[in-house]
Amino acid sequence: MKQWIEADVRRFGAEVADLIADYFAALDTVPITPREPGGLAGMFDGPLPEQGEDPFSLLAEVRQKVLPNSFHLGSPGYFGLFNPTPTIIGVFADAIASTINQNMAAWSHGPAGAQIEKTVIRWMCDLIGYPRGAFGTLTSGGSLANYTGLKISLNEKVPEVRRIGVAAAEGRPTFYVSTQAHYSIDRLADLLGIGTDGMRKIDCDAEARVIPEALERQILADLSMGRLPFCVVGIAGTTTSGAIDPLGALADICQRHRLWFHVDAAWGGAARLASGRAMLLDGIERADSVTLDPHKWFSVPFCAGAIVVKDGEALRRTFEVKPHYVTDRVFTEHEDLNWFQFGVAGSRRFDALKVWLSLRQHGRRGYEEAVERQIALAEYLHARLSESEDFEAMSRPSLGVLCFRYVPAHLKGRDAELDALQMTIQDEVQRRGTSWISTSILGGRRVFRFCVTSYLSRERHVDAMLEQVRQAAPRA
């Protein structure tokens, strides 16, 4: 392999920095969606090169082919899923982490990184309101964090499962979650080995929050049938409407029935950074485990998820293994920071660096300002909708999410046609690329789902999105 000399590294690094600066500078004007996505397969096809290529030519190709044909979800006009504009320091942190290329499995192979991750996890625990005995781990994202929480809950409430497996456990292990849960929860029922029949979906109220009374009725019914309830999953920021389950009431139910309480706060948990919004998540501090995703509202580049657990030793009890080939003195001296003992992953990237640097550069107050501004934009949109004759709000703004519909006068009361219209408009808005908005189902109706995910978004971007929706509607 060709070795780079120091001058090449400096020159190439300067050109990459220029590319990054140019990219961020253009985010407010570049189309969000690629113009010609149909020709991408042929653009990148080809056999593995026999001879190496010039890296500067390759970087030029990235500029010419990759960037123009990428989805620019960092745009301030993107109001779609929970995909943020990344912090710039986080972008550079990824490069630094790749440079030193730590394997964060064991302390001995990433000592500074292990300490930094411990600090980041402590910050997350403090954010939730956990005591000093709490612990956690970074993950690839919310799906793996939710899996970790559910696996801990199963092992803690049905300890024999680790040895004999779910199929041999007495009773049928069962957990509970609302009908508004993230799709990862459905998938995890299968991965845990309890099957989707071991997952109870509980009805929600008109605000898309789980109904505590319905939950308790189902738990009692399952107990009478000889089932083995072990966990309740609360949602702090549903994907569709940003709804927050009544966390305190769920904690009470879990306490009465001695169930594990896990909260999926992958996105909404960051509201705890804003002193004026923290009370929206009251009760989350009573959860046994909480999922957080720094690569959502913390604006850290992908991938960076996290789970924190009130009883940190439960995390170790679930995942601890003792490989015969990892027995050196350093390993045993630093057993509390050998991260492969606290989760599914073996090889682990130094993702804590971008979280640590982002939080340190911007501080809690910087994040508070960003969270407040983004929630205010959802409230601004709600006010705009209330003044419009051709729009209707379908939910109240919760955190930074709001559901609404475009309702022209000639289609009022014709729900099936309105459902189809929202989809038609969405396709056209996305094709134009100035704004981006998704749709979902709420209350049985197709709705636009507005979600502020960029710290760059301002009121003018919201206004432009509404105008794009109007322009994309077929003429009557």
Secondary structure, DSSP 8 states (H G I E B T S, - for coil): -----HHHHHHHHHHHHHHHHHHHHHTTTS-SS-S-GGGHHHHH-----SS---HHHHHHHIIIIIGGGS--TTSTTEESSS-----HHHHHHHHHHHHHT--TTSGGG-HHHHHHHHHHHHHHHHHHT--TT-EEEEESSHHHHHHHHHHHHHHHHSTTHHHH-GGGSSS-EEEEEETT--HHHHHHHHHTTS-GGGEEEE-B-TTS-B-HHHHHHHHHHHHHTT-EEEEEEEEBS-TTT--B--HHHHHHHHHHHT-EEEEE-TTGGGGGGSTTTGGGGTTGGG-SEEEE-TTTTT---S--EEEEESSHHHHHHHH----TT---HHHHHTGGG-GGGGSS-SS---THHHHHHHHHHHHHHHHHHHHHHHHHHHHHHHHHHHT-SSEEESS--BTTEEEEEE--GGGTT-HHHHHHHHHHHHHHHHHH-SSEEEEEEETTEEEEEEE---TT--HHHHHHHHHHHHHHS---
